[in-house]
Amino acid sequence: MNPYLKRIRWRLLWISFACLVLALGSFGLNQWVYAASDDQCSWVVENKKIVIREILPEGVAEEAGLLEGDELVKIQGRAFQPTLEGTLKAQRFINEKPAGAYLAYTVKRQGRQILIPIRLVKPLDLVQLTLLLNGILAWAISLLVVLSAPERKTSRHFFYLAATALLMSGATVSGNAPTAMQIGVSLMATVAGALLAPLWIHFFLRFPHAFPLRRNRRFLLAIYGTFASLALIQLLLRLWFIFSDGVLRTPAGAAPQGALKATLSAFGVLPIPLYGGIALAGLGFFLAGTFRTHERLRRALLPSLIVAAVLCLDLLAWSLLQAKYGDSLLFRRQVFIFMLPAPLLPLSFAYAIFRHGLFDVRKALLRWVSYMAILALTVAGYLGGLAWAFSHLSSIPPGWAGALIGLLALPLGWALRRVLRGIRKRFRRDFSSTRDIVLSAVREPRKRFSEEALLKSLRRALSEAFQPQLLEVLPIEARQIMLPAAEATDRDDRRVNFPPQPLRLPPGLLRLARENRELVLGLGSEEADWIREQGEGLRAHVDALEAQLLLLIIAGDHAHSAVLLGGKYAELNYGREDRELLREVALAAGQVLETAMMHQRLLAQERLSQELDTARRIQEGLITSHLPPIPGFQVALRLEPALETGGDLLFVKRRPSGTWLAAVGDICGKGLAAALYMAQATALLEQAAQRVDQSLEEMLGSLDHTLRQLLGQRGFLTLVLLEWDEQGNYRLARAGHPGALMLQGMSEDSSTEMVPHGRGLGLRPAGPGDWEVVEGVLPPKGWMVLYSDGLSEAMNREGELYGTDRLCNQLRRLWGTGSPRAACEAVFQDVAAFDTQNRDDRTLFILGREHP
């Protein structure tokens, strides 16, 4: 199962366990352990007397002969002060007595004192019993709903509301409870009071119609904050009441007066209109949401709507009667009548769920009922067998009896396990066949290397397994999918056409899909708030498609495809097991797609490698790598690209006039694109070198104009040109490239860097090149060195550049060998050992004049 859903289920089970234990524990303690004895009459202090105000009809007080208006003098010989504290002490004295005990009441009637014995009783609290049964019923229904669809926010919200109602049913305390229990129950009442009303209105903001107000953080914070504050104040008042022995007293011991008394009175009355207003507001949202949904859901929820309206009227009637007859003993004992219709609300929801399939709980209910029935029968048979055995085999020693109990439990547990596994397998038989059909789409080896074949097979398998009314496999491009066209009817039965439009997948949704494998997304209004955030039109489009689920297929970290699914078998919803199966299919499909995409990438890389190898061979053919012997000169040259192909230019050509032309250049960029531009520049140089009458300045101007048309907005070429004849006369021009080095010896003053000014070629906007040409004579044993910035800008681990000075020093040191070729190889080796983080194309050209 999805780890996210596992966490949800464990959280729901712990909440269920806690609420059920607290509610049942509170009820049991109140009704049996700490149940208060009662004389079934009420008292009031009048004219400094304790007077019996009301006697419950057919109660023990009436049977004993007490009359309304009798003055209570003593109870069991003990007199109590005619104050509120006195009456509370008397009540606690009665509550502590066991059921069936007799107390002698001394009363004064018409001036005479009469001794009347009264038998005390412990009546069942019907109000708490009614609330408990209602809470258990709502909790059981909500638990079935949330176990069948834990991924739906509506089902979880329904469960939280029912669990809070269950907790509220235990938030009462008897008059005989100890202080610790009173504090615990007060905390339960605080939690339930803080959550019940906000959850009620929040649930109907989400279901049956998703109102935009449910996303309004300020509104929700105001609702939850208001009731949390009110519950906290009520907790403080309860604690004050508990630690003051039932009478509110200031630290000075006096009763609250003035503003404090008015404030306490206001807080005693304020909860009633607040809770009543929230109940009516929730009913209003329920009513508005019901009539804004489709016809099928409207018919399903109509009984629940009627019951909710009746309960609100019942609550209103109780509030009005409470305000008028709240002090009446008879009213307090019969108030449970107002609670009797409360179970109708969860029952009406249960009817809607089972009758109209709002949630898929039939299978879950049948399974759990079967499990519990078999477990109950097994335990009953086991205990009954033990009881029979011990009643007929009393001669067995206790030690052997214990061993027999343990030994009998082992085969019984094994048999129970086999039975439960068989029932579970029977429940999952249809599901298993569906699983085999769907997973077969991604298990065929022939589909593993073709994305298109895999998606077609997956579509066919989903169609066969679920027969959905809508099935679309859509590519995800730029984090969005294109919804197909749809048609629907509005409330006036007019046709509304929806053209294809994009549905954007939020980044957070995709991140959750990648990290937590949340690959199955519900598209209902209560599950997909992200759709409504993109506009009501898009929400209406999804509703018109009647799409229930969106299945994301993630290949690696890339969202590859999405599958839109309508209701299975044309009308049913997808249950928890269906979603888990679809999630498993999405995971498997993503892994296979990743394999197919990797296979395609490998094929593409192989083709690219072959193309790059071809390009490299073509570029090597364009680069001058070998020269015929030049009388009187030694030439060394080398070009080493950073990648398979590079953007450095190395060109040496003899011109028709008999002079030689050498060029070293650098196209901006690296790789294949730079190599293509370099090939174009080499071809232009080839053409220019064949013209006898074209000088270096004209050559650079022609290249500048042509390259500006060929290169992009940011493309350019740096170039250095060297032309020389047999007598050693040279002409040097530079276009933005590093200058040339001329060496005549090993000392520092024997090397010269020549940097004639000139603008790079192909730069935009066009401007004057202003190329300077330097002329001179290369002396015997002298070297002229042209290089690219891949040598001088090499960088070591410390961030230090190789630099022109280091290059000069190395060349001067190698000048003494008299071999330009040896020097060229040595320089490349030194730079390669130095460079660690700035790999670039490297080019070096050395022209050495021999000694005559």
N, C-alpha and C positions, 0 to 999 in steps of 0.2 A: 504494500500500500504506500501511497505517497507519504513521505515523512511529515509533510505539513498537515495532512488530514489525520495522520496518527496522533500528532500533538493535539489537534482539535478534539479527537475522540477521547483521549485520556483526560483532557481538561473537562469535557462534558461529563465523563464518568465520575471524576472527583467532585465536581459541583453537585451532581445528582446524589452521590453518597453523603456529602456534607449536609445538604438541605434535608434529605430524607431522615438522616439520623437526628438532626436538630429538631425537626418538626415532630417526629414520633417520640423522641426523648422528652421534649417539653410536654407533649400531651400525656405521656405515661406518668411523668412526675407530678403533673397537675392533677390528674384524675385518680391516682392510686397512692403514690408515695407521700405527696404533700397535699392531698385533697383536704379542703377546709370543711369542717362541720358547720351546719347551718340550722338555725331555728325557724327559718322561713317567715321572718317578719322584719320590719325595718323600724328604726328609731329616729327621733329628732329631738333636739334640745329646744324647749319652749319655756320661757319664764323660769329659767334656772332649774328646769326639770327635764329628765329624760322620759319622753313620751313615746309610746308605740304608735307610729303614724299609719302603717299599713301592714295587713296580714294577708299572706298568700292564700287564696281560696283552696280548700281541701289540703292545706299543709299541716305540719305537725303543730304549729302554734295555734291554728284554729281548732284542731282536734283536742288540744290540751285545755282550751277554754279562754285563751287570751282574747282581749277585745281591743279594737282601735280606740285610742284615747287613754288607755291604762298607763299609769305612771310607774316606770321601772325603778324599784328601790334597791333591790339587791339581786345578785345572781350567785347562788350557792353560798349565801351568807356574806358575800363580798359586795361592798358598796363602791360605786364609781362616781367620779365627779361629773356634774351635769354640764360638761363642756365637750368640745369636739374631741380633745385628747381623751377624755373619759370614755366617750362612746367608742373610740378606736381601740382603747385598751380592753373594753368589754368585748368588742368583736373579736379581737385576737385571742382573748381568754376562751371564747366559745369555739373558735376555729381550731384550737389546739387539741380539743377533746376528740376521742375516737367516735366513730359512727356507732349509734345505738346507745350512747351514754345518756343518762338522765341528769338534767340540771334543775335545781329548785329555783324558780323565779318568784321573787317577792314583789308584788305589784300593789299599788294603791288604787282602789276603785270606789268612788263615791265616799271618800273619807275613811274606808276600811282597808287594811292590808290583808292581802290574800296570798297564800303560798300555792303556786301552781307548778307541778313537775312537767318538764318538756323533754321529749326524746329527740336527740339530735340526729340529723341525717347528713349524708354526703351526696348530694344530687349530681348527676352527670351534667357536665357543661356542654349543652347542646350547641351553643354558638361555636365553641372551639372544635367540636366534633364535625359540624357542618363545614367549617372552613378547612379542616384537615382533609376530609373526603374530597372536597372540591380541589384542593391543592394537589392531592395524590392523583386524581383523575387527570387534571391538566398536565401534571408532570409526566405521567405515563404516556399520554398522547403525544406530547412534545418530544419525549425521548424517542418514540418510534419514528417521528417525523425527522428528527435531526440525525438519527442513525441511518435512515434511508438516504438522506441528502445532506451530509455534513458540510459540503462545499458551498451550499447556498446560504447567503446571509439571512434571508428571511426565515429559514428553518432554525438557524442558530438563535436569532432574535426571539422567535416564538418560544424556544426552549428557555432562554434566559427569563422571559416574562413569566412562564409557568413555574420555573424554579423559585423565582422571587415570591410568587403567590404561595407556594408551598412553605417557604421560609416564614412568610407573614402569618400563616395559620398557627405556627408554634410560638408567636410573639405575644402570648398571654401568660399570666402568672396567677396562681391561687393566693388566697389570703393567708395561707399557712406556709408559704415558701420561705426558705432561708435567704439571707442577704446575698450570698454568692449566686444563687439561682436567679434572684431578682435582677442582679447586675447582668448576668448572662443573657437573660431574656430581653433586657433593655437594649443590649447591644444588637441582638437579633432584630428587634423592632426598629432600631435605628438604620441598620443596613437595608431592611425591607422597605421601610418608609422612604429612604433616600432614592431607591431604585425603581419601585413599583410604578409610581405615577409617570416618571420620565420614560420608562420602558414602554408603558402603555401607549403614550402619544407617539413615541419614536417608532414603534412597530407599525402603527397605522399611517405614519408618514412614508413607510417603505412598502407596505402591503395593504390592499391589493394593487395600488397605483403608486409609483415612485414619484413623490412630490419633490420639487427642487429644494424645498425647505429642509429636507433631511440632510443636505450637505452644508447647510448654513451653520458654521461653527459657532458663531456668536449666539444664535438662537439656541442651539443645543447646550452650549455652556451655560446660558442663562437658565434653561429649564433644569438641567442636572444640578447646577450650582444652587438654585433657589431651594430645591427640595433637599439637597444635602445640608444646606445651612439650617433649614427648618428641622430636619431630623436631628442635627447636632444640638440645637437648642432644646428640643424635646428630650434628648438624652440627658442633658445637664439638669433639666427640671426633674426628670425621673430619679436621677442620682440624688438630687437635693431632697426629694420626697422620701427616698429610701433611707438616707442617713439622718433624716429628721423624724423618724418613727411615724411617717405617714402624715405629718403636719409641717407645712412650710414655715420655717422660722428663720429670721435674720441671725447673723452671728451674735447679736445682742440678746437673742432669745425672744424677741417680739414678733408678732405677726406682721407680714408685709402691709405697708400703708402707702397711701398717696399714689405717686407715679409708678412705683414698683408694683403695687397691687393692680393698677390699671393695665400695666404691661403684661403681667402674668395672666390676667383675665383675657387680654387680647390674644395672647398666644394659645390660650385654651380654646378660643373660638375660631381663630384663623385657619387651622387645618381643614375644617369642614368645607368652607367655600372653595379653598384651593383644590382639594381633591375632587370636589364636585365639578369645578370648572375644567379640570384636566380630563375627567371622565367624559364630559360633554364634548370637549374639543376632540378627543380621540374618536368619539362616535361620529362627529362631523367629518373628520378626515376619512373615516371608514365609509361613511355614506357617499362622500364625494368621489373617493377612489373606486368604490364599487360601480358607480354609474359611468366611470371613465374607462372601464376595462371592456374587453370583448364580451359578447353575449354568453358564451359558455361559462366563463368565470363568474359573470354576473349572476347567472342562475344558481351556480354552486354556492355563492356567498350570501344569497338572499335570506335563507334561514338564520345564518349567523348574524346578519345585520338586524333582523327583527329581534332576535334574542338579546343582542347588545343594547338595542333601544329599550326593550322591556327592563333590562337590568339597570339601565340608567334611570328610568322612571322609578324603579324599586328603590334605588339608592337615594333619589330625591325625596321619595315618600318617607324613607327611614330618617333622613336628615331633618325633615320638618317635624315628624313626630318626636324625634329625639330632643329637639329644641323645646317642645311643649311638655312631653311626658318623660323626660330623661331621668327624673328623680323617682319615678314610679317603680316599685319593686316588681309588679306584675309585668310592666313593659320590658324591664331588663331581663326577666326570665323568658319572655316570649319573643325577644328580638331575633332569635334564630330563624323565625319564620321568614324574615326578610333575606336571610342567607340561603334559603332552600332553592331559589331559582338559579343560584350562581353556577352549579354544575352544568346547567343547560348550555352555557357558552362553550366550554371545551367539547361538550357532546355535539353541539352544532358544527363546530369546526371538524370534529371527527367524521360526522356525516358527510360534510363537503369533501373531505380528503378521500374517504372510501368510495363515495358515490360518483364523484367527478374526477378522481385521479389527480388532485392538485400535487400530491407527492406520492412516490412509489413506496407505500408502506405495507401493502398486502403481503408480499413475500417476507419482509422482515417480521411482521406480526406473526404469520403462520410459523415461521422458523423458530422464533423465540418461545411462542406458546408450546410448540412441540418439545423444544429443549426443556422448558420448565416442567411440563407435564411428565416427561420421562424421568427427569431428575426427582420430582416429587414422588412418583410411584416407586422408584428404586429405593429412595430413602425410607419411605413408608414400609415397603416390603422388608427392608433390612432391619429396621427397628422392630417391626411386628414379629419377624422371625426370632430376633433376640429375646423379645418379651416371652414368646411361646417357649423358647428353649430354656430360659431361666425359671419359668413357672413349672415345667415338667421335668427338668433335669437339675433339681436342687442339690443333688449329691455331688455335682462337679465342684472341685476346689476353686476358690477365687482366682488363684494364679493361672490355672488352666483355663478358666473362663475368659480371662483377659487375653490369653494367647489365642483362644478360639475366635474371639471377636476380631482380633487383628488379622488372623489368617482368612477368615470369611470375607473381610473387607477387600483383600487383594483381588480375588477372582471377580468379586462384584464390581470393583472399580474398573478392572480390565474389560468386563462385559459391557459396562456402561459406556466406556470409551469407544468400544467397537460400535455400539448402537448409535451413539451421537455422530460418529464419523460417517456411518452409513446414511444417516438422515441428512447430514450436511452434503454428502456426495450426491444424494438424490436431489436435493434442492439445487445443486450446482450442475446437474447433468446438462440441461439446456444451455447453461452459460458456458460450459466446457466446449460443447460443439460449436457455439458461436465463436469462442476464442480460437479454436482450431482453424475455423474458416478464415478469420481475419488475419491471424498471424501467418497463415500460409502465404499471404501476399508478399511478405518480406523475408521468407525463408528459402525461396527458390534461388539457387545459385545463379541462374541466368539473369536475374534482375539486379544482381549486385554491382554491375558495371554500367548500368544505363539508368539515368535519372528518369527519363520519360517512361521507360518500361515499368519501373518500380511504381511510379505514381498512377499509371493506368491500372496496374494489378491491384494496388491498394484501393482505388476507386471501385473496381469490380468486386473486391472482397467485402468492402463496407456495404455496398448495395445488396449483396447476397445475404449478409449476416443480419442487417438491421432493416432493410427495405425502407430507408428514410424517404420522406416526401420531398426533401431537398438534399442534394449532394453535389457540392461544388468544390473542386480542388483548384485553389487560386495561388498564383505565385506572390511572394512578398517582395516588393520592390520599394526601396527608399522608406522602409518601415511602414508600409501601408498595402492594403489589398483593394482590389476593385470589385465592389459589390455588383452582382448582375442586376439587370432590370427586373422590376417587380410591378405588380398591379394589386390594388386593394380598393375597398369601398369605405367611404367615410360614414358618418352617422346619418347623413341624409341619403344613403344608398347611391351616392355618386362615385363613379370610378375615378381613382387617383392613380396615375402612372408615375413610377419612379424610374428615371433613367439611370444607367450605370454611374456610380460615383465612388470616390475613394473613401475607405475607412482606415483611419490612421491608428496604428498600434503604439500606445504610449511607451516611452523608454523604460519606465518603471515596470510595466507589464512584461516587456521582453527580458528585462534583467531578472525578474522573478522566474520567468520560464527557463532561463539559462541556469540560474543558480539553484533554485528549488525544484526544478522540473515540473512547474505548474503549467502543464501543456494542454489541459482541457479546461476551457473557459465557458461558463454559462453566459448566454446572451439575453436572458430574461431581464426585465427592467429592474428587478431587485438585485441582480448579480453583476450587471454591467453598467455601473455608473459612468465609466469612461466613454461609453457610446453617447450617452445623453450630454456629456460635456462638450461633444463635438456638434451639438445642435439637435433640436427636436425633429428636424427633417430626416436626419440620419437615423434617429431612433425609430421613426415611423417606417423608414425603408427596411430596417432589420425586422420590425414586426410584420411588415407586409410579406417579407420572404418566409416568415414563420420559422426562422432559424433558431434552434435551441442551443447548439454547441458550436464552439470554434476550436478546432484541433490544430495546435501549432506543431510544426515539424522543424526541429532545430538540428541543423547539420553542423556539428562542431560548436562554434559560437555564433553561427550565422543563421538567422531566421530564414528558412528556405521557402516553405510553402504553408498554406493554411487550408483546412478542410471545413467547409460549412455543412452542418448537419441539421436537417429538420427532424420532426418527430419520428420515432421509429415505428414501423408498421403503420405509418401515415398519421398517427394521433397520440401515441403514448410518449411519456417523458422518459428520459434516461436516468436510471437509478445509479446508486453509488457503485455497484459492481460494473455497470456499463462504462462508467467514467474511468474506473480503474483499468478496465480492459483497453479503452481507447488511449489512456495515458501510456500503457505498456506498448501498444501498437505505435504510438508516436515516438517513443524512445527507440524502439527497434528500427522504425523507418528512418529516423534521424541518423542512427549509426550506419545503416546501409547506404543512405544518401551520402554520408561523409566519405564512405569507402568509394562510392561511384565518383564523387567529385575529386577525390584524391587521384583516382585512376585517370580521370580526364586531365587533371593538372599534370600528372606525370607524362601523359601523351603529349600535352601541349609543351611541356618543358623539353621533351625529346625533340619535338619539331623545332622549337625555338633554338635548342642547342645546335641542331643541324643547320638551321638558317644562320646562326651566329658564326658557326664554323665556316660556312660558305662566305659570309661577309668578311671574316677575318682573312681568309685566303685572298679575297678580292682586294682588300685593303693592303695586304702585304704585297700584292702585285702592283699597287699604285705607289707604294713607298719605295724610294730609292734605297736599296740595301746593299747592292754591289756595283762598283764602278770599274770601268776599264782603267788601266794604268795611265796616270797623267804625268807626262815627262816633267821632271823637276819638282814634283810635289808628292806628298804622302797625305792620303785622306782616310779618316776614320769616322764612321757614323753609326749611330744606333738609335732605334726608337722602340720603347717598351710601353705598351698600353696598360692602363690600370685594370681594365676589364678585357673581355675577349676582343673588343674593338675599342678604338679610342679616337680622340679628337685632335691629337698632335699631327703636325704636317712636317714631312721631311722630303725635300725635293732637290735633286742635283741634276743638271742638264747642260749639255754643251750647246751653245747658241750657234746659229749659222755663221756669225761673224768670227767664230773661233774662240771666243771667250767662254768661260764656264760660269753658270749661275747656280747658286745654292740658296735654298730658302728653308727656314725653320719657323713654324707657326703653331698657333694654338687656337682651336675653335672653342668657344665657351661651352661648357658641359662635358659629359662623358657618355660612353656607351655607343649604341647603334646610331642614334640621331646625330651625335657629333661626328661619327665616322662618315655618315652620308654627306654632311656638309663639307667635311675634309676632302672627300672624293671630288665634290664639285669645285672646291677651291684648287685642288691639284690639277683638274682639267683646265681651269682658267689659266693657271700658271704655265701649263704645257703650251697653250695657245699663245700666250704672251711671249714665251721664250723663243718661239719660232719667228717672231717679227724682228727683223734686223735693225730697223730704225727706231725701235721703241726703247726709250730710256727707263731707268728705274722709277723716276717720278711719274712718267706716263703709265708705266705698268701698274704702279700702286693706285693711281687715279682710276684706271679702268677696272681694276679689281674692286675698289671701293664702290663704284657705281653699280656693278653687276651684283655684288654680294648683298647690297642693300635691298635689291629686289628678291633675292633668293632666301635670305635669312629672315627670321621672324622679327617681332618688335624688339626683343631683347637680345637677339643674336649678333655676334660680332666675331671678327678674326684679328688676332695680333700676329705680326709677321716681321721677320728681319730678312733682308735680301743682301747677298754678297755676290758681287761679280768680279772676276779676276782674269788676267791673261797670263801668257807663258813667262813674261818678264817680272811677274809679281805685282803688277799694278792692280789695285783693287778699288772698287767703289762700294760703299756700304750705306744702306737705307733701312730705316726702322719705322714700323707702324704700330706703336703701342706695345711692342714686345720687349723683353729684357735685352739690354745692349750686348754687344760683342766684346770678347776679351782678346787682347793681343799680347802674347808673351814672347820675350826675347832672351830670357835667362832665368836664373833661379832666385835672384834677389828680389826684394819687394818692389824696388823702383824699376824693375824690368818688365812689369806687367801694366797694361793700360786697359781701362774699361771705356769703351766708346759707346756713347748714348746719344746719337743724333735724335732731334725731336721729330715727332710725327704722330698723327692721330690714328687710332685703330680703324680697321676696315669694316664697312657695313653698319656703322653706328647710326642711330637715329636720334634727333633729326640730322639731315645732311648738313655738312659744313665744310669749310676749307681744311684740307688735310695737312698743309704746311709741312710736307715731308722734306727733311734735310738729307742731303747726300754727302757723305764724307769720303774723300779720296786720299789715297796714300800708296805706299809701296811696302809690301811684306818683305822684311829683310831675310837673308839666308838664315836657316835654322829657326826662323820665327814661326809662331803658331797663331792662327786666327780661330777662335772658338765661338761657336753659336750654340745656345742651349735653351731649353724651355724652363718654365717656373716649377715644373715637377721636380727638378733637381735642387734649385735654390730654396724652395719652400718646403722641403721635406722636414718633418718634425719628430723629435724623439719623445720619450715618455715624460720628460720634465717640461714639455711645451717649447723647447728651444728649436729654432729654425736652423737648417743647415747653412743657409746664407751664401751670398756671393763671395764674401771674404774667405770662407772655408773652402769654397770651390776653387778660388784663385790659388790659395796656398797649396791645395792638393795638386793642381795642374803644374804649378811651378816646381813642386817636388818631383813630379813625374816628367817634367820637360827634359831633365838630364838624361833620361833613358833614350831620347831621340826617336821614340816610337809612338806616334799618335794612337795607333791601335791598342797598344798596351795601356796607354794612359786612359783611353776611353773605357776599357774593361775595368780598370782599377777604380775609376770614378764611380761607375755603376755599382760595383761591389761595395764601396764605402758608403754610398748613399743608401743602398738597400739595408746595410747593417745599422745605419743611423735612424732610418724612418720607421716609426711604429704606429702612427695614427693619422697620417695625412697622405694616404696613397693617391697618387695622381700619375697621369701620363708623363713619361720622361723621354726627352730627346736630347742628343748631344752630337754635334758636328765639329770635327777638328781638321783644319787645313794646315799642314806643315810644309814649309818650303825647304827643300834640301840644299845642302851646302854645295856650291858649284865645284 
